């Protein structure tokens, strides 16, 4: 599979189609139920952030990433992880571009879909008082595509409408 073509196809997706493709990947990976379990609102997500993560990835002077920006960034990263996931992303992109029946992710925030999909790079914990926290695993940050995902994710959580 040509990863460059897949990345170009992802970047060409309009915001709404990128979100549909992301939702389709999450569903195909069997993570939709987990996403529904963790259907946090923006205030809860913002309260979960580790201040060091925000400082490391927040880009001063840059606007808030759109949901489509975030979806495209995580799709490009996911497609680069392994061949099986790349095929899933490629199929989801084709699905999202087609005029056929659509999956409706309206009830789930895009950052929740991203967090669930990136569960190996993002640690979500609940303390004994019931407070959730979200920490980004620093070891994986050598990957520029993953850095773009986290920059967009934190932008969306901190400033998203």
BELWOUR-V342338 format. One record per backbone hydrogen bond with DSSP energy under -0.5 kcal/mol. NH is the residue of the N-H (numbers start at 1). CO is the residue of the C=O. E is the energy in kcal/mol with one decimal. If there is no record, write none. Layout:
((NH:CO:E) (NH:CO:E))
This chain:
((3:1:-1.0) (6:2:-2.1) (7:3:-2.6) (8:4:-2.3) (9:5:-2.8) (10:6:-2.5) (11:7:-2.6) (12:8:-1.5) (13:10:-1.6) (18:14:-2.4) (19:15:-2.3) (20:16:-2.0) (21:17:-2.5) (22:18:-2.3) (23:19:-2.6) (24:20:-2.3) (25:21:-2.2) (26:22:-2.6) (27:23:-2.5) (28:24:-2.8) (29:25:-2.2) (30:27:-1.7) (31:26:-2.6) (35:31:-2.3) (36:32:-2.3) (37:33:-2.1) (38:34:-1.6) (39:36:-1.0) (40:38:-2.4) (45:41:-2.4) (46:42:-2.8) (47:43:-2.0) (48:44:-0.9) (48:45:-0.9) (49:45:-0.7) (49:46:-0.8) (50:134:-0.8) (51:49:-0.5) (53:50:-0.6) (54:50:-1.9) (55:51:-2.4) (56:52:-2.1) (57:53:-1.9) (58:54:-2.6) (60:58:-0.8) (62:59:-2.0) (70:66:-2.3) (71:67:-2.7) (72:68:-3.0) (73:69:-2.4) (74:70:-2.3) (75:71:-2.2) (76:72:-2.5) (77:73:-2.1) (78:74:-3.0) (79:75:-2.5) (80:76:-1.0) (80:77:-0.9) (81:77:-0.6) (81:78:-1.1) (82:78:-0.7) (86:82:-2.3) (87:83:-2.2) (88:84:-2.0) (89:85:-2.7) (90:86:-2.7) (91:87:-2.6) (92:88:-2.3) (93:89:-2.5) (94:90:-2.2) (95:91:-2.5) (96:92:-2.7) (97:93:-1.7) (98:94:-1.1) (98:95:-0.6) (105:103:-0.8) (108:105:-2.3) (112:109:-0.6) (113:109:-1.7) (114:110:-2.4) (115:111:-2.6) (116:112:-2.3) (117:113:-2.2) (118:114:-2.4) (119:116:-1.1) (121:118:-2.4) (122:118:-1.7) (123:135:-3.3) (124:122:-0.6) (125:123:-0.5) (125:133:-2.3) (127:131:-2.6) (130:127:-2.0) (133:125:-2.6) (134:48:-3.1) (135:123:-2.7) (137:121:-3.0) (138:136:-0.6) (140:137:-0.9) (141:138:-1.9) (142:139:-0.6) (143:140:-1.5) (144:142:-0.7) (147:143:-2.0) (148:144:-2.1) (149:145:-1.7) (150:146:-2.5) (151:147:-2.3) (152:148:-2.4) (153:149:-3.0) (154:150:-2.7) (155:151:-1.9) (156:152:-2.5) (157:153:-2.5) (158:154:-2.7) (159:155:-2.6) (160:156:-1.8))
